[in-house]
Amino acid sequence: MGGSTESAVPVGGDRTLGSTESPHIPQATHTSSRDDPMAVPKRKQSNSRTGKRRSHDAIRPKELVECSSCRRFIPSHVVCPYCGDYMGRKVMEPQSLEK
């Protein structure tokens, strides 16, 4: 029972138990492109594709609606600074716009 003559060698061969290398995963011996911290495109993006992406970046004019009370054009969903109305109700007193 206790007469075994085999030495107690770990499964990984003659490596010590404190080793950080795994016997099943080969260690990289050279630097590869996978070590780069960022993604790098393989090809230059064409002018057509760049233009398609930028097609929605144009500056558009503000959407103006006519005030129902004073008939001046103001941005939508905003209290009219000229008459103080909002959605047909008097919300505030108009401020003097003349300086």
C-alpha positions as CSV (number, residue, x, y, z in Angstrom):
1,M,0.0,0.0,0.0
2,G,2.5,2.6,1.0
3,G,5.4,1.0,-1.0
4,S,4.9,3.2,-4.2
5,T,8.2,4.2,-5.7
6,E,6.7,6.9,-8.1
7,S,7.8,10.4,-7.3
8,A,5.1,13.0,-6.6
9,V,5.4,15.2,-9.8
10,P,2.6,17.6,-10.5
11,V,0.4,16.9,-13.6
12,G,1.9,19.8,-15.5
13,G,5.3,18.1,-15.7
14,D,8.4,19.4,-13.8
15,R,6.9,22.8,-13.3
16,T,6.6,24.2,-9.8
17,L,3.2,24.8,-8.2
18,G,3.9,28.5,-7.9
19,S,4.4,29.1,-11.6
20,T,2.1,31.7,-13.3
21,E,2.3,30.0,-16.7
22,S,-0.5,27.5,-17.5
23,P,0.8,24.3,-19.1
24,H,-2.1,24.3,-21.6
25,I,-2.0,27.9,-22.8
26,P,1.0,28.7,-25.0
27,Q,2.7,32.1,-24.1
28,A,3.1,34.6,-26.9
29,T,6.8,35.0,-27.8
30,H,6.3,37.9,-30.2
31,T,4.2,41.1,-30.3
32,S,1.2,40.9,-32.5
33,S,-1.3,43.5,-33.8
34,R,-3.7,42.3,-31.1
35,D,-1.7,44.1,-28.5
36,D,-2.9,47.5,-29.8
37,P,-5.1,49.4,-27.4
38,M,-7.5,50.7,-30.1
39,A,-9.4,49.4,-33.1
40,V,-7.8,50.5,-36.4
41,P,-9.8,50.4,-39.6
42,K,-8.5,48.1,-42.4
43,R,-9.4,50.5,-45.2
44,K,-9.9,54.2,-45.8
45,Q,-13.6,55.2,-45.6
46,S,-14.8,56.3,-49.0
47,N,-15.9,59.9,-49.7
48,S,-19.4,58.5,-50.5
49,R,-19.7,56.7,-47.2
50,T,-18.4,59.8,-45.3
51,G,-21.0,62.0,-47.1
52,K,-23.8,59.5,-46.3
53,R,-22.9,59.6,-42.6
54,R,-22.7,63.4,-42.6
55,S,-26.0,63.9,-44.5
56,H,-27.9,64.4,-41.2
57,D,-25.4,66.8,-39.6
58,A,-26.6,69.9,-41.4
59,I,-27.8,72.9,-39.3
60,R,-31.5,73.3,-39.8
61,P,-33.5,76.5,-39.1
62,K,-35.7,76.6,-36.0
63,E,-39.2,75.5,-36.4
64,L,-41.3,78.6,-35.9
65,V,-45.1,78.7,-35.3
66,E,-47.5,81.6,-35.4
67,C,-48.8,82.8,-32.0
68,S,-52.6,82.4,-31.9
69,S,-53.0,85.8,-30.1
70,C,-50.6,88.3,-31.7
71,R,-49.8,86.4,-34.9
72,R,-46.0,86.7,-34.5
73,F,-43.7,83.8,-35.2
74,I,-42.2,82.2,-32.1
75,P,-40.5,78.8,-31.4
76,S,-43.0,76.1,-30.6
77,H,-43.7,75.1,-27.0
78,V,-42.6,78.5,-25.7
79,V,-44.5,81.3,-24.0
80,C,-44.9,84.2,-26.5
81,P,-42.6,87.0,-25.3
82,Y,-44.7,89.6,-27.1
83,C,-48.1,88.9,-25.6
84,G,-47.5,86.3,-22.8
85,D,-49.8,83.6,-24.1
86,Y,-49.2,79.9,-24.2
87,M,-51.6,77.5,-25.9
88,G,-54.4,80.1,-25.9
89,R,-54.1,81.1,-22.2
90,K,-52.5,84.2,-20.7
91,V,-49.6,82.8,-18.7
92,M,-47.5,86.0,-17.9
93,E,-47.4,89.7,-18.6
94,P,-45.4,90.5,-21.7
95,Q,-41.9,91.9,-21.1
96,S,-40.7,95.1,-22.7
97,L,-38.4,94.0,-25.5
98,E,-37.1,97.5,-26.2
99,K,-33.8,98.4,-24.5
